[in-house]
Amino acid sequence: PIHQIGQPISGRGQKARGLGLGRTMPASRNKPQKVKTIKFVVIGSPGHGKSTCLNEIAQEDYFEMSAGGKSCTQAGGVWDKKNRSEIIVCDDEVEYHLTLIDTPGFPDPDASKAAHYYDYLVKKCSEPINGVLFVMKPERIIPDVLKRYKILMQQFVYLCVPMVVLVNGYFTRSRLDDDESFAIRKKNDIKEMRQTATRILAATGLHPREIFISWCLDDIADFGPDIAHAFSIDGAASSNLKTISQIQDEVKRCRDSIYAAEAERNRYNVQIGRIASDIESLYKTLDKYEAVKDSGIGYIPIIGWGISKYSAIKAAEKNARIHELEASKKLLEFQRDSGTDEDALRREQQQQENTLNELLNYLKQPLIE
C-alpha cells in the first residue's frame, strides 16, 4: 500500500504513528526524484512477537499473530506471500519502498518442521537484503536460556548486513501517561531488559548495530523509523549463512587443523568487518543528529523532523553504541591476532561438533558421527 501523509489508517481508525505511514514525514508537494528500496527480515523464537512487532511498526495488521508461546508464521506455498508486505512512503526527495519479511519462529515446536524452517530462515537471511531485525522477549537468564541462544544464533555472526535487536518487553498496550509511577517503572524495566539483552548477545557473539527496548506497544511503533533508518544507510547485500547440511560439511572439513585455523580467522574477520561498517554508519547518523542539535531544528531521512533537545538525546545514544562497538572490535582483533595453537584448534573443532549436535538436537535431527 501507498500511504499518504497524515491520512487516517483504515484498519486502526487513528492517525499514523509508525513506519511508512507518514507520522514523521514532511508533507510532499512534488513527486520524489529518487526511489530507495529497503528490505529487512525479522527473526526470533516462537511466540516472541515478531508478527506483532511488524504490525505495530507498520500500524496495520498485515501479518497473522499467534497466542503467546505458539508459532503462527509458517513457510512455503501461500505463506511466502503472506509473510511479506511492502509499504511505500514519500517525502519531497525520496520515495521509500519498504519490504517487511516475516519468518517462522525457530526452533519450531513441531519437530517435523523444525529443521526445514531453520534452513528456510537462514536462506531468507542470506538473500540480498538491507538488514535483519532480531526480536526477543526478556527471559529469566539461566544457563539453559543462554545456551539455547548461543546454539541457535551461531550462524548469524556471519551476517554481511546490519542486525538490529528489538527487545519486545511490552507490558501494556499504551503509555498510560496518567499513571504517576509510569516513568519510574519504565526506566527500571528498560534498564533490566537491556541488561538481559546484553547478556544474551554476549553469549551468542552477536554485535548488533542498534538495540531498541520497547516497554509498551506504542514504543514499537515509534521505533519503526529508527529501524528503517538503520537499514537505509547501506545498500542491500547477500550473506553466507549455512544450512544444516552445510554446517555438517563444515564441521567435517574443520577436522583438518589448517582448514580449522583459516575458518576461525575468517569468522573473526567477518565479525570485525561487520562491526567496522556499523560504526561507520552510526557516525553518519550521529553527524545528522549533531547538525540538528546545533541548528535547533532539522530533518533526518525517514526519522523526520527533530529539534535540538530530541537530537541531543539521540546523539548521546548513538555515541554510547559506537563506544560499545569499538570496544567489541578491539577485543575481537586481539583474539584474532593472538593466534591459536594446534591443541586449541583441536578443542575448538570438538566444540564445533558439540555445538552442531546440540543444534541438531534442538531441531530434532540425527546427530553427526
Secondary structure, 3 states (H helix, E strand, C coil): CECCCCCECCCCCCECCCCCCCCCCCCCCCCCCEEEEEEEEEECCCCCCHHHHHHHHHCCCCCCCCCCCCCCCCCCCCHHHHCEEEEEEECCCEEEEEEEECCCCCCCCCHHHHHHHHHHHHHHHHCCECEEEEEECCCCCCHHHHHHHHHHCHHHHHCCCCEEEEEEEEEECCCCCCCCCHHHHHHHHHHHHHHHHHHHHHHHCCCCCEEEEEEEHHHHHHHHHHHHHHHHCCCCECCCCCCHHHHHHHHHHCCCHHHHHHHHHHHHHHHHHHHHHHHHHHHHHHHHHHHHHHHCEEEECCCEEEEHHHHHHHHHHHHHHHHHHHHHHHHHHHHHHCCCCHHHHHHHHHHHHHHHHHHHHHCCCCCCC
